[in-house]
Amino acid sequence: MVNPQQTRQTSGTSPRIVLVLGDQLSFDIAALVEADTDRDIVVMAEVAEEAGYVPHHKKKIAFLFSAMRHFARDLENRGWTVAYTCLTDPGNTGTIAGEVARALKQYEAGSVLVTEPGEYRLKAEIDRWSDKFGVDVTCLEDTRFIARHAEFRAWAEGRKQLRMEYFYREMRRKTGLLMQGDQPEGGKWNFDSENRKPAKSDLFMPRPFTVQPDDITTDVLELVETEFTDNFGTLKPFPYAVTHEDAERALSHFVETALPCFGDYQDAMLTGEPFLYHSLLSLYINAGLLDPLHVCQRVERAYYEGHAPLNAVEGFIRQIIGWREYVRGIYWLKMPGYTEENYFNATRDLPDFYWTADTDMACLAAAIGQTRDTAYAHHIQRLMVTGNFAMLAGVNPKQVHEWYLAVYFDAYEWVEAPNTIGMSQFADGGLLGSKPYAASGNYIHKMSDYCSGCRYDVKDKTGENACPFNALYWDFLIRNADKLRGNPRLGQVFRTWDRMGDDKKDAYRARAAQVLDAL
């Protein structure tokens, strides 16, 4: 790894510091497009502050450090001068601001150029740098996203409810993906109703793309094992791509082996099958190793070539140009303050088993266990297992948010916070979702095989051996009835409760209290 000490001499013009952050590993990131290869200094740094502001999964830290080191090497091969600071290098200040200040002094630079970061706290800090350092600081909007900030604000203005479906249609029209003129391919915008099949254990399951660690990654793994011993998660095996080339191979592998069945089984859960037909590409897209529009175009091509059905291709594209773009828009529209939302005034601490997977509830043990081992769980495991339980139990949504931000390899606050605060916990009171994603054990029983190996009985509603989700579901609704009874999508649910006899109601509430006391 080159860590240049010399000051670049230019013809009377001081260089700029071009800061590239760990999730900006794209050759066409705005700051690099604006910069001058012959004049400017690219600064990249592994700093303790960013690695430790939440207890990140070991695999997440290892992925980012290795991908950063590989990207720095590739930039040098393209002619850039890169000042790269490793975590344990002498003089490492431990902060992004400290490394920028050090580089400004070392290279006698006159200004700073950076692409907007993905977290509000860091953007707020960068906005203060001009006064702090006494130089011009230019922060460019991140052009890797399809919807610009102004575009999303214009779409959201005047709307009482910001529903993703309508925003998604605008993104389809803008990109032309799966469009026939101004009409959607297949005559419908959304094929989600076809994407809810439970999986069976005798299905052929493709294996995810894997990469053997090279020397750079091996050095990083040793660093993480030494410096982050107490962090959550299992570090090895480490099978993930850390370069653009290998990320492209991962994309091709997904399209060839898993995309055709992705739609049918994207909501399914199976014991011992953490990946099923999912792509695992969010890791690479969110860090910049894959371009999201390029990924969608590659997947779209598979449909027109007859390799994958429309429900699979549309469902995948919707997650990227619909949901991913939408939650990013929500984040920047509502920050600061969005991560403090707590519509139900939930105050319970996050249960310890979220860090250990030590619970008799088979679904939670499976989802948390695979999160510990792989830094990954798919969207239904996050929403309807770990997220659902936390909301039903009344866990403080900020603690849930910080857990999701820490444990998943694709989690950055701009994408994670709206998914957690808004969709998973309904803590924003319905800005993002039309109703809470609350469910009893029956949903998990329908979409997984977890219940067959659980010590609790999903068919038992209120006894000591009853699935905890069953009683917690009703307890959550009644606990928050003053805020939920008026929701038109929950009217039938409350009418069912109202028809119950008092003994049955009391049994549900007593069982819920038993479960909550045990937490």
Secondary structure, DSSP 8 states (H G I E B T S, - for coil): -----S----SS---EEEE--TT---TT-HHHHHS-TTT-EEEEE--HHHHHTTT--HHHHHHHHHHHHHHHHHHHHTT-EEEEE-TTSTT--SSHHHHHHHHHHHTT--EEEEE--SSHHHHHHHTTHHHHHTSEEEEE--TTSSS-HHHHHHHHTT-SS--HHHHHHHHHHHH-TTEETTEEGGG-S--GGGS-----TTS-----------HHHHHHHHHHHHHTTTSSS---S-----SHHHHHHHHHHHHHHTHHHHHHHTT-BBTTBSSTT---THHHHHHTSS-HHHHHHHHHHHHHTTSS-HHHHHHHHIIIIIIIHHHHHHHHHH-SSGGG--TT---B---THHHH---S-HHHHHHHHHHHHHS---HHIIIIIIIHHHHHHTB-HHHHHHHHHHH-TT--HHHHHIIIIIIIT-TTSSSS-SS-----HHHHHHHBSGGGG-SSBTT-SSSTTB-HHHHHHHHHHHHTHHHHTT-GGGHHHHHHHHHS-HHHHHHHHHHHHHHHHH-
